[in-house]
């Protein structure tokens, strides 16, 4: 098993809800740089995280969501890069 040992300047946690995203960004010493609740909007999320994106690790409470037509699961491997995957 390979272990990841690289540190980053920022760490972001996102709690997904149907209409709301709760976001917390910490630096590598644990100081809070951002703690916010924003409407669930892809562009607003990207704009909110823009200052941190050069060196941030993002952890998301839920890694998939149904598409509007319920035929696809939208996976979020990287912020801003959703990948639709057919449901099984």
ROTIBA-420516 format. One record per residue: residue number from 1; residue in three letters; x, y, z of N, C-alpha, C, O, CB in turn. Coordinates in Angstrom, 2 decimals. Each point is the difference from the previous one (the first is absolute). Glycine has a CB too. Layout:
! ROTIBA-420516
<NUM; ala; <X; Y; Z>; <X; Y; Z>; <X; Y; Z>; <X; Y; Z>; <X; Y; Z>>
...
This chain:
! ROTIBA-420516
<1; unk; <0.84; -1.18; 0.00>; <-0.84; 1.18; 0.00>; <0.89; 1.24; 0.00>; <0.88; 0.15; 0.85>; <-2.73; -1.39; 0.37>>
<2; unk; <1.60; 2.12; -2.18>; <0.74; 1.25; -0.05>; <-0.71; 1.03; 0.85>; <-1.22; 0.14; -0.06>; <2.07; -0.68; -2.25>>
<3; unk; <-0.10; 1.26; 3.10>; <-0.58; 1.04; 0.84>; <0.38; 1.37; -0.53>; <1.09; 0.18; -0.55>; <-1.01; -1.71; 2.55>>
<4; unk; <-0.97; 2.47; -1.85>; <0.20; 1.36; -0.48>; <0.64; 0.81; 1.12>; <-0.56; 0.08; 1.09>; <-1.41; -0.25; -2.67>>
<5; unk; <3.13; 0.76; 1.32>; <0.73; 0.73; 1.04>; <0.24; 1.46; -0.34>; <0.82; 0.64; 0.66>; <0.25; -2.77; -0.05>>
<6; unk; <-1.73; 2.66; -1.60>; <0.22; 1.37; -0.44>; <-0.91; 0.94; 0.79>; <-1.19; -0.28; 0.15>; <1.85; -0.52; -2.46>>
<7; unk; <-0.14; 1.90; 2.79>; <-0.86; 0.98; 0.68>; <-0.37; 1.12; -0.97>; <0.68; 0.22; -1.00>; <0.41; -0.76; 3.24>>
<8; unk; <-2.16; 1.22; -1.92>; <-0.50; 1.08; -0.84>; <-0.19; 1.24; 0.84>; <-0.04; -0.07; 1.23>; <-1.08; -1.57; -2.76>>
<9; unk; <1.00; 2.78; 0.86>; <-0.19; 1.25; 0.73>; <-1.40; 0.07; 0.61>; <-0.16; 0.51; 1.11>; <1.80; 0.62; -2.64>>
<10; unk; <-2.65; -1.64; 0.80>; <-1.38; 0.08; 0.48>; <-0.70; -1.36; -0.10>; <0.32; -0.83; -0.85>; <-0.40; 3.24; 0.15>>
<11; unk; <-0.89; -2.60; 1.60>; <-0.85; -1.19; 0.01>; <-1.44; 0.49; 0.10>; <-0.32; 0.85; 0.83>; <2.12; -2.32; 0.26>>
<12; unk; <-2.66; 0.94; -1.95>; <-1.39; 0.46; -0.06>; <-0.93; -1.18; 0.23>; <0.18; -1.06; -0.59>; <0.45; 2.92; -1.00>>
<13; unk; <-1.62; -1.68; 2.44>; <-1.05; -0.98; 0.20>; <-1.32; 0.60; -0.45>; <-0.30; 1.15; 0.31>; <1.55; -2.19; 1.63>>
<14; unk; <-2.03; 0.25; -2.68>; <-1.29; 0.48; -0.49>; <-1.07; -1.01; 0.40>; <0.12; -1.19; -0.26>; <0.98; 2.40; -1.69>>
<15; unk; <-2.15; -0.70; 2.58>; <-1.17; -0.82; 0.36>; <-1.09; 0.37; -0.99>; <-0.48; 1.14; -0.01>; <1.11; -1.27; 2.50>>
<16; unk; <-1.04; -0.84; -3.31>; <-0.99; 0.24; -1.05>; <-1.42; -0.19; 0.52>; <-0.30; -0.96; 0.72>; <1.97; 0.24; -2.42>>
<17; unk; <-2.51; 1.64; 1.32>; <-1.44; -0.10; 0.25>; <-0.69; 0.33; -1.31>; <0.64; 0.45; -0.94>; <-0.41; 0.19; 3.41>>
<18; unk; <-1.53; -0.86; -2.54>; <-0.73; 0.22; -1.25>; <0.08; 1.46; -0.47>; <0.12; 0.26; -1.20>; <-1.66; -2.11; 1.84>>
<19; unk; <1.47; 2.77; 0.28>; <-0.02; 1.42; -0.37>; <1.13; 0.81; 0.62>; <0.06; 1.22; -0.19>; <-2.51; -1.44; -0.03>>
<20; unk; <3.33; -0.42; 0.96>; <1.00; 0.72; 0.78>; <1.31; -0.77; 0.05>; <0.00; -1.23; 0.06>; <-1.82; 2.27; 1.31>>
<21; unk; <2.93; -0.33; -1.41>; <1.33; -0.59; 0.20>; <0.62; 0.66; 1.23>; <0.09; 1.23; 0.07>; <0.20; -1.71; -2.56>>
<22; unk; <0.14; -0.32; 3.45>; <0.72; 0.51; 1.16>; <1.48; -0.24; -0.28>; <0.41; -1.14; -0.24>; <-2.36; 0.69; 1.87>>
<23; unk; <2.75; 1.51; -1.61>; <1.40; -0.06; -0.40>; <0.88; 0.47; 1.14>; <-0.29; 1.00; 0.66>; <-0.34; -0.62; -3.07>>
<24; unk; <1.73; -1.11; 2.63>; <1.00; 0.44; 0.97>; <1.38; -0.21; -0.63>; <0.31; -1.09; -0.48>; <-1.81; 0.51; 2.47>>
<25; unk; <2.32; 1.63; -2.00>; <1.36; -0.08; -0.53>; <0.96; 0.28; 1.15>; <-0.09; 1.03; 0.67>; <-0.65; -0.30; -3.00>>
<26; unk; <1.66; -1.67; 2.55>; <1.04; 0.14; 1.03>; <1.36; 0.08; -0.66>; <0.18; -0.50; -1.11>; <-1.58; -0.77; 2.77>>
<27; unk; <2.35; 1.91; -0.99>; <1.37; -0.08; -0.49>; <0.66; -1.23; 0.62>; <-0.62; -0.70; 0.80>; <0.77; 3.22; -1.08>>
<28; unk; <1.10; -2.80; -0.10>; <0.64; -1.23; 0.48>; <0.34; 0.03; 1.49>; <0.43; -1.02; 0.55>; <0.49; 0.73; -2.83>>
<29; unk; <-1.11; 1.43; 2.94>; <0.18; 0.08; 1.45>; <-1.33; -0.13; 0.74>; <-0.03; -0.04; 1.23>; <2.04; 1.49; -1.60>>
<30; unk; <-3.11; -1.51; -0.38>; <-1.31; -0.17; 0.61>; <-0.78; 1.28; 0.22>; <-1.10; -0.04; 0.55>; <2.03; -1.92; 0.52>>
<31; unk; <-0.38; 3.10; -1.50>; <-0.72; 1.27; 0.14>; <-1.11; 0.08; -1.05>; <0.21; -0.36; -1.16>; <1.88; 1.49; 2.08>>
<32; unk; <-3.26; -0.65; -0.52>; <-1.13; 0.12; -0.91>; <0.18; 1.24; -0.87>; <0.13; 1.11; 0.51>; <-1.64; -2.28; 1.15>>
<33; unk; <1.50; 0.98; -2.97>; <0.09; 1.10; -0.95>; <-1.37; 0.38; -0.54>; <-0.23; 1.16; -0.35>; <2.53; -1.89; -0.24>>
<34; unk; <-3.20; -0.24; 0.51>; <-1.34; 0.25; -0.52>; <-0.96; -0.98; 0.64>; <0.28; -1.20; 0.06>; <0.64; 2.07; -2.25>>
<35; unk; <-2.03; -0.37; 2.65>; <-1.09; -0.83; 0.49>; <-1.28; 0.66; -0.48>; <-0.35; 1.09; 0.45>; <1.65; -1.92; 1.61>>
<36; unk; <-1.99; 0.17; -3.00>; <-1.15; 0.64; -0.63>; <-1.04; -1.02; -0.41>; <0.29; -1.19; -0.15>; <1.20; 3.01; -0.65>>
<37; unk; <-2.71; -1.34; 0.64>; <-1.08; -0.77; -0.60>; <-0.44; 0.79; -1.23>; <-0.31; 1.18; 0.09>; <-0.45; -2.22; 2.15>>
<38; unk; <0.75; 0.34; -3.39>; <-0.37; 0.66; -1.24>; <-1.09; -0.81; -0.68>; <-0.14; -1.19; 0.26>; <2.47; 2.17; -0.50>>
<39; unk; <-3.11; -0.34; -0.64>; <-0.97; -0.76; -0.80>; <0.73; -1.05; -0.85>; <1.14; 0.22; -0.41>; <-2.71; 1.77; 0.36>>
<40; unk; <0.92; -3.10; -0.21>; <0.60; -1.09; -0.77>; <0.07; 0.40; -1.47>; <-0.92; -0.27; -0.77>; <0.04; -1.44; 2.42>>
<41; unk; <1.97; 2.34; -2.02>; <0.22; 0.48; -1.36>; <1.44; -0.32; -0.38>; <0.93; 0.37; 0.72>; <-2.67; 1.48; -0.47>>
<42; unk; <1.92; -2.52; -1.37>; <1.35; -0.37; -0.44>; <0.88; 1.24; -0.16>; <1.13; 0.03; 0.49>; <-2.06; -2.05; -1.65>>
<43; unk; <0.41; 3.05; 0.48>; <0.81; 1.19; -0.24>; <0.31; 0.73; 1.29>; <1.12; 0.49; 0.17>; <-2.14; -0.29; -2.42>>
<44; unk; <0.07; -0.11; 3.16>; <0.25; 0.66; 1.28>; <1.05; -0.77; 0.81>; <0.83; 0.62; 0.66>; <-3.19; 0.27; -0.66>>
<45; unk; <2.32; -2.22; -0.05>; <1.02; -0.81; 0.67>; <1.38; 0.28; -0.59>; <0.96; 0.21; 0.74>; <-2.68; -1.98; -0.26>>
<46; unk; <1.82; 1.77; -1.80>; <1.29; 0.26; -0.64>; <0.51; 1.40; 0.34>; <1.19; 0.18; 0.26>; <-1.81; -1.73; -2.12>>
<47; unk; <-0.27; 2.53; 1.87>; <0.40; 1.37; 0.35>; <0.44; 0.10; 1.46>; <0.96; 0.70; 0.31>; <-2.56; 0.18; -2.02>>
<48; unk; <0.91; -1.60; 2.59>; <0.34; 0.03; 1.43>; <1.37; -0.63; 0.26>; <0.76; 0.49; 0.83>; <-3.20; -0.60; -0.27>>
<49; unk; <2.74; -0.97; -1.27>; <1.27; -0.71; 0.21>; <1.14; 0.53; -0.86>; <1.13; -0.46; 0.15>; <-2.46; -1.54; 0.44>>
<50; unk; <1.07; 2.95; -1.47>; <1.02; 0.51; -0.93>; <1.30; 0.43; 0.68>; <1.07; -0.33; -0.51>; <-2.93; 1.06; -0.94>>
<51; unk; <1.83; -0.01; 2.58>; <1.26; 0.41; 0.62>; <0.85; -1.16; 0.52>; <1.21; 0.16; 0.20>; <-2.35; 1.95; 0.40>>
<52; unk; <0.53; -3.25; -0.37>; <0.70; -1.14; 0.61>; <0.39; -1.07; -1.00>; <0.79; -0.89; 0.34>; <-2.05; 1.35; 1.73>>
<53; unk; <0.74; -0.41; -3.28>; <0.15; -1.09; -0.97>; <1.43; -0.35; -0.40>; <0.23; -1.16; -0.34>; <-2.41; 1.85; -0.46>>
<54; unk; <3.14; 0.23; 0.81>; <1.36; -0.42; -0.40>; <0.58; -1.12; 0.88>; <0.82; -0.79; -0.49>; <-0.48; 3.10; -0.34>>
<55; unk; <-0.73; -2.40; 2.10>; <0.56; -1.04; 0.87>; <-1.00; -0.38; 1.09>; <0.21; 0.29; 1.18>; <2.12; 0.57; -1.64>>
<56; unk; <-3.41; -1.52; 0.04>; <-1.03; -0.41; 0.96>; <-0.37; -1.45; -0.24>; <0.00; -0.48; -1.13>; <-0.88; 2.84; 1.25>>
<57; unk; <0.56; -3.05; 0.97>; <-0.57; -1.34; -0.06>; <-1.44; 0.13; 0.45>; <-0.28; 0.63; 1.03>; <2.53; -1.80; -0.60>>
<58; unk; <-3.18; 0.57; -1.19>; <-1.42; 0.13; 0.31>; <-0.57; -1.36; 0.38>; <0.19; -0.99; -0.72>; <-0.39; 2.94; -0.87>>
<59; unk; <-0.48; -2.00; 2.72>; <-0.73; -1.20; 0.43>; <-1.48; 0.36; -0.01>; <-0.41; 1.03; 0.54>; <2.36; -1.89; 0.89>>
<60; unk; <-2.74; -0.02; -2.04>; <-1.43; 0.27; -0.13>; <-0.77; -1.08; 0.75>; <0.32; -1.19; -0.12>; <0.03; 2.32; -2.12>>
<61; unk; <-1.34; -0.72; 2.99>; <-0.79; -0.92; 0.82>; <-0.73; -1.02; -0.86>; <-0.19; -1.14; 0.43>; <-0.09; 2.93; 1.28>>
<62; unk; <-0.14; -1.40; -2.89>; <-0.71; -0.90; -0.90>; <0.63; 0.13; -1.38>; <0.05; 1.09; -0.56>; <-2.21; -0.88; 1.90>>
<63; unk; <2.64; -1.32; -1.89>; <0.72; 0.08; -1.26>; <-0.85; -0.23; -1.24>; <0.54; -0.11; -1.10>; <1.41; -0.63; 2.34>>
<64; unk; <-3.25; 0.67; -1.10>; <-0.83; -0.14; -1.19>; <-1.36; 0.64; 0.23>; <-0.44; 0.19; 1.13>; <1.63; -2.30; -1.74>>
<65; unk; <-1.83; 2.43; -0.49>; <-1.35; 0.57; 0.04>; <-0.74; -0.45; -1.25>; <0.62; -0.20; -1.05>; <0.15; 2.22; 2.41>>
<66; unk; <-2.06; -2.17; -1.27>; <-0.79; -0.39; -1.16>; <-0.10; 1.16; -0.96>; <-0.06; 1.16; 0.43>; <-1.24; -2.80; 0.94>>
<67; unk; <1.28; 1.34; -2.67>; <-0.30; 1.02; -0.99>; <-1.50; 0.28; 0.06>; <-0.75; -0.75; 0.63>; <2.70; 0.03; -2.13>>
<68; unk; <-2.38; 1.78; 0.84>; <-1.42; 0.35; 0.06>; <-0.90; -1.08; -0.57>; <-1.11; -0.19; 0.48>; <1.77; 2.57; -0.66>>
<69; unk; <-0.19; -3.10; -0.84>; <-0.84; -1.04; -0.59>; <0.19; -1.36; 0.67>; <-0.58; -1.00; -0.45>; <0.68; 2.25; -1.70>>
<70; unk; <0.69; -1.31; 3.21>; <0.21; -1.21; 0.81>; <0.68; -1.15; -0.77>; <-0.07; -1.15; 0.43>; <-1.93; 1.83; 0.89>>
<71; unk; <2.63; -0.37; -2.45>; <0.67; -1.05; -0.77>; <1.51; -0.01; 0.23>; <0.66; -0.98; -0.35>; <-2.46; 1.16; -1.36>>
<72; unk; <2.34; 0.86; 2.29>; <1.44; 0.08; 0.18>; <0.34; 0.39; 1.43>; <-0.75; 0.71; 0.67>; <1.02; -0.09; -3.07>>
<73; unk; <0.85; -1.11; 2.84>; <0.60; 0.46; 1.24>; <1.12; 0.94; -0.39>; <0.82; -0.34; -0.85>; <-1.43; -1.80; 2.14>>
<74; unk; <0.66; 3.31; -0.68>; <1.05; 0.96; -0.32>; <1.08; -0.12; 1.06>; <-0.22; 0.36; 1.15>; <-1.42; 1.23; -2.27>>
<75; unk; <2.80; -2.11; 0.73>; <1.12; -0.16; 0.92>; <0.86; 1.25; -0.03>; <0.11; 0.66; -1.04>; <-0.13; -3.15; 0.72>>
<76; unk; <0.62; 2.82; 1.44>; <0.82; 1.21; 0.09>; <1.44; -0.36; 0.37>; <0.39; 0.17; 1.15>; <-2.43; 1.16; -0.48>>
<77; unk; <2.83; -1.82; -1.62>; <1.37; -0.37; 0.33>; <0.88; 1.21; 0.30>; <0.94; -0.11; 0.79>; <-1.22; -1.89; -2.22>>
<78; unk; <0.00; 3.13; 0.81>; <0.72; 1.24; 0.26>; <-1.01; 1.13; -0.02>; <-0.99; -0.06; -0.72>; <3.14; -0.83; -0.31>>
<79; unk; <-1.90; 1.92; 1.81>; <-0.92; 1.14; 0.01>; <-0.06; 0.59; -1.40>; <1.03; 0.29; -0.61>; <-0.51; 0.20; 3.06>>
<80; unk; <-1.71; -0.31; -2.95>; <-0.18; 0.61; -1.30>; <0.09; -0.96; -1.17>; <-0.06; 0.43; -1.15>; <0.96; 1.58; 2.14>>
<81; unk; <-0.77; -3.29; -0.72>; <0.15; -0.98; -1.08>; <-0.97; -1.16; 0.20>; <0.45; -1.13; 0.21>; <1.98; 1.78; -0.48>>
<82; unk; <-3.76; -0.40; 0.22>; <-0.95; -1.09; 0.21>; <0.05; -1.00; -1.15>; <0.18; 0.37; -1.16>; <-1.65; 1.18; 2.46>>
<83; unk; <1.31; -2.81; -0.98>; <0.02; -1.07; -0.98>; <-1.29; -0.79; 0.11>; <-0.21; -0.69; 1.00>; <2.73; 0.55; -0.91>>
<84; unk; <-3.42; 0.23; -1.10>; <-1.23; -0.80; 0.08>; <0.30; -1.46; -0.26>; <0.74; -0.33; -0.93>; <-2.09; 2.30; 0.18>>
<85; unk; <0.78; -2.84; 1.56>; <0.20; -1.43; -0.14>; <-1.36; -0.67; -0.06>; <-0.85; 0.31; 0.83>; <3.06; -0.22; 0.40>>
<86; unk; <-2.46; -0.99; -2.18>; <-1.29; -0.68; -0.06>; <-0.29; -0.78; 1.28>; <0.90; -0.61; 0.58>; <-0.65; 0.45; -3.06>>
<87; unk; <-1.49; 0.19; 2.90>; <-0.40; -0.77; 1.19>; <-0.12; -1.46; -0.37>; <-0.32; -0.34; -1.14>; <-0.89; 2.33; 2.10>>
<88; unk; <1.46; -2.83; -0.02>; <-0.12; -1.45; -0.20>; <-1.30; -0.47; 0.60>; <-0.32; -1.18; -0.05>; <2.82; 0.87; 0.08>>
